[in-house]
Structures are given as structure tokens and as C-alpha cells.
Amino acid sequence: MDLQQLCVVLQSCLSPDAQLRKGAEDLLVQHEASKGQVINLLRVAAEESVDIAVRQVAAITFKRLVRRSWDPPASDTTTYRLPEDEKTLVKDNILESLIRAPHAAQVQLGEVFKTIVYNDFPANWPGLQAGLVQNLASQEPLRVHGGLYALRLVVRKYEMRDSKGEEADTQAALVNATFPVLLHIFQQLLASPALTPDVCLYIKLVLKCFWSATYMAPPDLLLQPEHFRGWMAALLAAVHQDLPEDQQPARKEERPAMAWWKSRKWLLHYEMRDSKGEEADTQAALVNATFPVLLHIFQQLLASPALTPDVCLYIKLVLKCFWSATYMAPPDLLLQPEHFRGWMAALLAAVHQDLPEDQQPARKEERPAMAWWKSRKWLLHVTYHMFTRCGNPKHAKEGNERTFALMWAPFLDAHLALIVRLASGRYMTPRTTNLLFQYVDHCLNIKSCYK
């Protein structure tokens, strides 16, 4: 099937005529093993002169073929296996196609790229690293974006692995090659005169690459003073950034979809670092400066006469800040009696809060989108995490965790009161219900909670 014929068949896959559509889909399946079919699908997906909808269908068909036929189990003798020369052609062209594809097709090609990375990189794809660096160092925004998108897919391969031996060497080489140019991109983005959606999207991709590459442990390169200072200064500058209200949608429910807030989420994901040295000092200084005023805001919100959507939104933001700052361990400030009592009293008061049924939508499927229920989810996230992470003196690590555990009094009665509400027929979202029962289930394993 040549390119012109393939485009006609792919166009027929979009037909409203079910019979024509089914015939086209069957024809694509019949030609899967045809010489050149896989590379022709990739060419159509990448061809800018082709209709975007057709390119998307080509990308989806390409993805399905690669997933089935790139590396089927040796015991599977019935599934078509792509020949090595066609695999090489795909690897030679997939990065460029990924860079130039429109978003709808890029998502599908990204899945193919990831499949090949997991199967072939680095042993059978030695040129990929150089290709990534070349695009990251480009002056073309399109190439920089594509390079960041592809790098994120590559580093995710190692995100959850405690790499050793050759795999650790590969990961180190990848970080050494990309982190200097990644930091340069980050610094340029932070210096941009305006936080446009594109700038925020690029910042998000940089942060996601940083997250994946440092998840299990800081790479050796990051521990070199010059690189450490550069990354920490950039991250701190990013925390201080602000997007004025007049540059955000008037409707607050539309804001979470903004590239700005998605980049902020990934910035604050660095909460999960077990900070040491200069990074720990920076984190402690940030907590010391913000936690007293954050607690004051929280107390004022809890004292509000009405749980309006704005009040609930602000409570959610306070709780997310608290979650991020305490995720790995309670900060020193929180262990000071005055601050500890203030935060625990405020959290307990928040658990006891209630929003009457007549202030919620009649249709229960609309309720999870309410600011109230989103703030409740984060509240129960915080109480459950505090309890399971450092609420039991027997299992808490020496240091701040154990100190916190000795001061902590489980909010069991407050959580049981929520169960009573639930048993009486009151509504709770599935996620908050799950967190509530997880909390109580954990209490059952610790006798001191109820004896």
C-alpha cells in the first residue's frame, strides 16, 4: 500500500458510514505485515501537508502496530514481528516525527517512542542521547519543546529504579549530557519577560525531567557545587514567581487547567525530597518564614461565617502547602510546642467542619468538583499521611519523626464522627470515603489509639 492509498484508507476510518469505516480498519489490519507499512504510517503521522485528523488516525494505527510487533514474546509464533531493518528506520525517524507532530498525534507517537526506549535504549539505540542534546540545544522553540518532551519519556524509564551497574552508568551519562543544557533552558525560561502559556508549558517539562532524573536519589552531577547552586537558585526563583490575577481566568474553576498552575504543581512536587545540606537550610528558612502566617490564614478561614467556594479553595491551598512542606518529615518549626498546638488544633477543627446538604448540588455526581470536597480530600490526605508516616512512636525514625510521634494524639474521635455522618446517609466523595476508612483501619492496628 503506497502513501496515497494509505491516506485514502486512513481518511475512510473517519467516515460516518460504519460499513465503510469497518472496511478501512480491516484493510489496515490486513496490511500490517506489508513491507514498509510501519514506516509509511509514521510518515503520514509526521507529514505536515496531511489533514490533522488523518495524521492522528495514522499515529494511533502506528502505535498499535509497534506495541504488538516490536518485541513480541519468543513463544508467540503467531504475532507479526517487525524486521530489524524496519525497526532501524523507525528509530531513525521517530524523534523528528515526534518533534513536528501536532499535539493529538504527538501523544500517540510519544507512546511509541516510550515503547522503543524501554525495549532498545541504550544498547540498540546508541544515537538517541546525542539526538536529544542536539534538540535541547537548538534555538528553535519547536525543537526545544520536542527535546524536552522526549527527554521526559526517556528519564521516566529510570524514575522508579534504584539503578546499579550498566543501567546506573547509562542514567549517569544521560544526566551528565542533558542536565547542563536543561538548567540553561530553565534559567532562560525564568528570565522570560512574560509567563505565557508556552513558557509555563516548557517550565513544566523541565521540572518533570528533573523530577524523574532525581526521584530515587540526587545524581552525582547535581552534587557538584556549581550545578547544585545553579539548580537550587533556579528552583527558588521559580517558587518566588507570581502570575497576576488579571492574567488568569475570572472563573476560578478554569484555572487548574492553565499551564501556569500545572507547572506550579510540578515545582512543588520537589516536596518529596529528603533534603540535606544547603537544600535543607533553604527548605527550613522557607518554612520558618511562611508557616506562622500560613497558620494565621488557616485559622481565619476556619472562623469564616460561611464555607463559600473561595474559602474552601483557600483552605485547599493552605493544606497543599502544609502537605508539601511536611511530606518527608515534620520541619523543626512544627515541633515547637506553640506551633504544634496551633496546627493540630486547626487541623482538628477542619476535620469537624461540615457543609449542610442544602448548600451542595442536588445531583451527587456534580459534588466531587466542588471546592469543598476538594479541600476535604486534601485535609484527609494530610491527617492520614501524618498518622501513617510519623504518628506511631514504635515505627517512627529517630529525630523529628519520633519527636512528632510522641507529641501526636490521633484524631480518631473526629474521624469516627465522620463515619457516623456517612452511616446516617450523608454524602461523601469516593476518595474522601476511602481516605477516612484507611485512617480508621490504621488505627485498629495501634491499640493505644482506642485503649
N, C-alpha and C positions, 0 to 999 in steps of 0.2 A: 504494500500500500504506500504510494508516494505521498508527499506532503499535501498536495492539493486534494487528493482523495481523502486523506486523513482529516483535513479541516472540514470537508463536507460531512463526514460521518460524525465528527465531534459536534458540529452545528445541529445535526439531527438529534443528538442526545438532549438538546434543549427544546425539542418540538413539543407543543401541547398535545399532539397526536400520540397517544400511548402506544399504539401499534408501531408507528414509525420510530418512536424513541426506543422501544424494546428491540427492534431490529438492529438499530445502530449499536446499542450496547452489546448485543450478541456478536455483532461483526467485530467489535473491538476485542472481545474475548477470543474469538477465532484466530485473530492475527497477532496475539501476544507473542507467539514464538517466531514470528516472521523476522527475517534478517533486517536489522535496522529499525524495528518498530519502537524500541525503547528510546533510542536517541532521537527519532522523529517526534515522539511525544514531548520530549524535553525541548526540542527546537520550537515546536508550536507554542509551548508554555512561555518560552522566552521571547518569541517574535513580537516586536512592538507594533507591527502593522496589522496583527490579527485582533479581532474583537476580544475585549477583556473576558466576556462570558465564556467564549470558546477556549481562551487560554486557561481559564480556571478549570474547565472540564478536562483539558489536556493534562493539567497538573495533577488533578485527582486520579485520573487513569494511570498516569506515570507513577504516582505514589503507590497505588495498589499493586502494580506490576513489580516494582522494585521490592516492596515488602515481601511479596510471595516468592520472588525468584532470585533475589540477590544471594542468599545463602541458606537455602532450604536444608533441613536435616539430611545427613548422608543416607539415612534409612528410607527417606522419602524418594521413591523412584518414579513417582507419577507427576510431581510438580516440575514445571519447566524451570531450568536453571540457566541464568544468563551466562553467555560465554565470556571469557576473560577479556577479549578484545573490545566487546561492547561495554563491559564494566569500566575499562580504561577510558573509553570515550566519554562515558557519563562523568567520571571523576574529573576529566579534563575540562568539562563544560559546566558542571553543576554550580560552582561558586559564582561564575559570571552570570549564569541564568538567575540564580538566587538574588543577586545584587540588582538586576534590572527588572525583575518581575513586579507587577502591581501587587498591592497588599494581599488580595484574595488568592492569587496564585503563589505568592511568596510564602504564605503559611503552609501550603501543601508541599512546596519544594523544600521548605525548612524541615518538614518531617522526613523527606527522602534524604536530605543532607545528613540529618541526625542518624538515620539508619546506617548510612555508609560509614560515617565516622565511628560508630560503635563497632562496626564489623572490620573496617580496614585501617583506621588510623591508630598508630603511625606506620606500622610495618609495610602495609600495602598502599600507603598514600603519603609518601615522604615529602611531596611538594606542597602539601596543604598549608603547613605553617608559614612558609615563605609567602604564599598567596594571601594569607590573612594579614601579615605585616604590611605587604605592599598596598593593600586596600586601605588599611587603617592609616597609613602614612600619606594617602592621597589628599589632594586639595579639592577633590570633587565630593560634595556632601553626599551624593548618592552612593559613592563607593565607601565612604566612611560609615554610613548607616549600614550598608550591606556587610562590611567587615565586622562591625560591632555585633550585628545580628548573628553572623556565622560564628564569631568567636564565642559568643554566649552558648551556642549549641555544642561547641567543642569542649569548653571547660565544664559544662554540665556532666560530661561523661565521668569526670573525676570528682564531682561535688561531694558525694557521699562515701568516697573510697578513702581508706587510710592506706594510701599507695606506698608500695615498697618495691625495691629492685628496679627493673627496667621501666615499670609504669611510673614510679616516682621520678626517674630521670626524665621521662617524656614530659611529665607535668612541669617539672622544674624548667626544662628547656622552653616549653610553651610560655610560661610566666616570664622568664628572662627575656624572651623575644618580644612579647606583647605589652608587658606592664609599663615600660618607659613611654611608649607611644600612647598607651591608654591614659596614662597620667597627663600627658601633654594635651590630649583631646579634652580630658576633664577640665583642666585649667583653662583652656580656651573657651569652653562652654560656660564656665563660671564667670568669665570676663565678658560674656556677650552683653551688649547694651540692653537687650530686651529678652525676657523669658518667654519666648514664643513657644507654641506647641511643639515645633520641631526641635528646638533646643532642649526642652524638657524631655522629649522622647529620647534624644541622644544621651542625656544625663541618666535617664532610667536604664538604658542599655549598658552604659559604663558601670553603673552600680551593680547591675545584675551579674556582669562579668566578674567584678571584684568579689562579690558575694560568693559565687561558685568557686572561684580560684582560692579563696581563703577559708572556706567553710570548715574543713577538718582541722586546719592549722595554718598559721601565717607562713607563707613560703619564704625561703631563705632570702630572696631578693628584697622582700618587704622589710626585713630586719636590718638591712644596710642603712646606716643613719640618713644618708641623702634621700633614699627612696621612702623611708619611714616618715621623715619630716614632710616630704612633698605630699604624700597621700593623706597624712593626718591634717595638714594645713588645708588641703583641698576639701576634705570631708567636713572640717569645722566651718570653712567658708560656706559650704553648701547648707549646713544647718542654719546658718545666720541669714540665708536668703529669704526673701519675702515676695509674694505676688500680691500687689494691691487689690483691694476689694473690687475696684472699678474695672479690673481686667478679668474678673471671674463672673460666671453666670449669676444673674439676680436670683434664680431659683436654686436654693442650696442643694436640693436633691440631685441636681445635674452636675455638681462639682466633683464628686468622686470619680467620674469618668474622664476628667481632664488629665492630660499628660502631666501637668504640674503636680497634681496630688498623687498620681501613680509613681512619679519619681520620688516624691517625699516618702511614700511608703517604703520604697527600697532603700532610701537613705537611712531611715530609722530601723531597717532590718539589721543594721550593724549592732543593734541591741544585744544580739546573741553571741557577742564576743566575750571570752573570758579575759578581760583586759588586764594588761600588766604594764609596768614602767610608765613611760610618758603618756601612753593611751589611757591608762588607769587614772593618772593625775588629771587629764583632760576631762574624763567622764565624771570624776569626783567633783571637780570645780563646777561643771555644768549642773550637777545635782544640787550642790550647795547653794548655787545662785538661784535656781528656779524652783526647787521643791517647797520652800516656805510660801512663796506667792502662789504656787500651784495648789497647795493645800487650802490657802485662803479662798481662792476662786472656787474650789470644790465645795467648801463649807457654805459659801454664799449661794451656790447653785442648789445645794440640798435644802437651803432655807427658803427657796423661791416659793411664792404662794401657789404657783401653778406649774405643772410639768409640761410646758409648751414644747413644740418641736425644737426651737432654738436652745432651750435649757437642756433638753436631752442630748442634742448634738454636742453642746459644750461639755457635758458630763462625759460623753463618749470620748472626746478628745483628751480630757484630763486622764481618764482611765488608760487610754492607749499610751500616753506619755509615761504614766506610772509603770505600766507593763514593760515598756521598752527599757526603762531605767533600772528595773529590778529583776529582769529576766534571769540573768546568770547568778546573781546573788544580791541580797539586800545591801544597798550602799551604806556607808558608815553613818551618814546623817540620819537615816531611818532608824538606826539603833539607839539614837539619843532619846531618852525617855519621853521628853516633851513632844518630839516629832512622831515617835512611835505611837503614843497615845492618841495624838491628833489624827493621824492617818487611819488607825484602826477604828476609831470612833466614827470617822466619816464613812469608811467602807461599810461598817455595820449598819449605819443609818441608811446608806444607799440600798443595802440588801432588803431592809424593811419597807422601803418605799413601794407604793402601789399606784397604778393608774387605773381609775374606775373603767368598767366596761363601756359606759356610755360616752367615754372620751376616745374610744377606739372604733375603727371602721366596723360596720356590721358584718362585712364579708371577711371571714377569718384569713383567707388566702392573701388579703392585702396587708395584714398586720405585720408580717416579718420585715416589710420595707419601712416601717415607722422608725423614727429616730429613737423612740422609747425602747423598742425591742432591740435595736442595735446597741444601745447603751447598756441594756441588761445583759446582752451576750458578753460584752467586754467586762462588765462587773463580775460575772460568774467565771470568766476566764481568769481574772486576777485572783479571786479568792481560792479557786481550785489550784491554780499554779503555786500560790504562796504556801498552801497547805501541803501539797504533794512534794514540792521542791525542798522546802525547809521548815515544815511545820511539826516534824517529829524528831525530838532530840536524839532518839536512838539511831536514826539514819542520816542526820544532818552532818555535813562536813565540819571539821574544826574551823573556827573563825567566825565570820559574820553569819553563816547559815546556822551554826549551833547557838550562837547568841540570840538570833531571832527566834529559833525554835523554843528556847527557854522562856522567852517573853510572850510568845504567841498563845492565844486562847481561841480554839476553833469556834467558828461561827455556826456551830451545829444547830442551836435552837432557831436561829434565823433561817437556816436552810430548811429545817423541818416545818417552819411556818409556811414556807413557800410550797412545800409538798401538801400541806393541809389545804392551801388555796387551790392547788391543782385538783386535789381529791373532791373538792366542793364543786367542781365544774368550771373553775376559772380557766381562761386560756393562757397557755404559754407556747412560745415557738418551739419547734422540734429541737433546735440547737440549745436553747436555754434549758429545756427539759433534760436533755442528755447531760449537760454540764452539772445540773442540780443532782441528778441521781449518781453521777460519777463521784461527786463530792461526798454524798452520804455513804455510798459504797466504800469509799476510802476510810471514812470514819469508823465503819464497822470493824475494820481490821486493827483499830487502835483503841484498846479498852479504856484508856484514860479520857477519851472523848465523851464517854457516856457512863462511866462508873465513878 
